Amino acid sequence: MQMLKEILYPRVWEYAVIGKDENEVKEAIFQILDIPFTFTRIRPSSKGNFISVHIILEVDSQDTRDSIFRALSAHKHIKMVI
């Protein structure tokens, strides 16, 4: 049986936020997040159908991390969050 490593908080966390349009994805992120974050990478998919916007930010708990994930995932301009 493999033991899961405990995640200690606060810690820096990265999300990959995927959508169709870079500006819409960025605007959605600005609308949702009220804490400081940084864009680290923006990459189009191999066929150019999607854009991946990577952000990093500090989260203070698992609940905060999950809440941000759910809020980003629920936005109409965001297709997926990793």
URKAKA-V658479 format. One record per run of one state. SS is the DSSP state (helix for helix, strand for strand, loop for the rest). FROM is the first residue (numbers start at 1). TO is the last residue. Records with the same first field share a line. If there is no record, write none. Layout:
SS=FROM-TO ; FROM-TO
This chain:
loop=1-10 ; 20-21 ; 33-36 ; 45-50 ; 60-61 ; 75-79 ; 82-82
strand=11-19 ; 37-44 ; 51-59 ; 80-81
helix=22-32 ; 62-74
